[in-house]
Amino acid sequence: MFVQIHYSNEPVSDYVKAAVQTAMSIDEDDSPGDILIFFTGQEECENAAKMINEAVRTLKNKNRKYKLLAMPLYAGQTGSLMSDSSIVQ
């Protein structure tokens, strides 16, 4: 087992969008394992999860194969929210 780290060599104007695009490209490779993305706040986590899950739904409708399911997790989250997968829909 190993950890592969991806990062940008140059600053990006929208790092949430860049992280989502990176996760989507990693998933296209069909490599085994999970993808972790770390953000500084709740809003960024929720926005990224929504962006990923919407993109996956759109691409699945076009018969593209994606296995991603984004699940936000942040410090102030209650236990019930952690187990509620509908928050990312």
LINBEL-V559857 format. One record per residue. RES is the residue in one letter. OMEGA is omega in radians with two decimals (999 if undefined). NEAR is the number of other C-alpha atoms within 8 Angstrom. D_LAST is the distance of its C-alpha to the last C-alpha in whole Angstrom. Layout:
BEGIN
RES|OMEGA|NEAR|D_LAST  RES|OMEGA|NEAR|D_LAST
END
This chain:
BEGIN
M|3.13|2|31  F|3.11|3|30  V|3.08|4|28  Q|-3.10|4|28  I|3.09|4|27  H|3.09|4|26  Y|3.14|4|27  S|3.08|6|28  N|-3.11|4|32  E|3.06|4|32  P|3.09|5|30  V|-3.08|7|27  S|-3.13|4|26  D|-3.04|6|22  Y|3.07|7|22  V|3.12|9|18  K|3.12|8|18  A|3.11|9|21  A|3.10|9|19  V|3.13|11|16  Q|3.10|8|18  T|3.11|8|20  A|3.13|9|18  M|-3.14|10|17  S|3.07|8|21  I|-3.14|9|21  D|3.11|11|19  E|-3.14|8|21  D|3.11|6|24  D|3.09|6|23  S|3.10|6|24  P|3.05|4|24  G|-3.10|4|22  D|3.10|4|19  I|3.06|5|18  L|3.07|4|19  I|-3.13|5|18  F|3.07|5|20  F|-3.08|7|19  T|-3.07|5|22  G|-3.11|7|19  Q|-3.08|11|16  E|3.11|6|15  E|3.12|10|16  C|-3.11|13|13  E|3.13|10|10  N|3.14|9|11  A|3.13|11|12  A|3.11|12|9  K|3.13|11|7  M|-3.14|9|10  I|-3.08|13|10  N|3.07|13|7  E|3.12|9|8  A|3.13|8|11  V|3.10|10|11  R|3.14|8|10  T|-3.10|8|13  L|3.08|11|15  K|3.09|10|15  N|3.10|7|15  K|3.12|6|19  N|3.03|6|19  R|-3.08|7|19  K|3.05|7|18  Y|-3.14|9|16  K|-3.06|5|15  L|2.94|9|13  L|-3.10|6|10  A|3.14|9|9  M|-3.13|7|10  P|3.09|8|11  L|-3.11|8|15  Y|-2.95|8|17  A|-3.06|5|20  G|-3.06|5|20  Q|3.10|8|17  T|3.11|6|18  G|-3.13|6|18  S|3.09|6|16  L|3.13|9|13  M|-3.11|9|14  S|-3.09|6|13  D|-3.12|7|10  S|-3.14|9|7  S|-3.13|5|5  I|-3.14|6|6  V|-3.09|11|4  Q|999|7|0
END
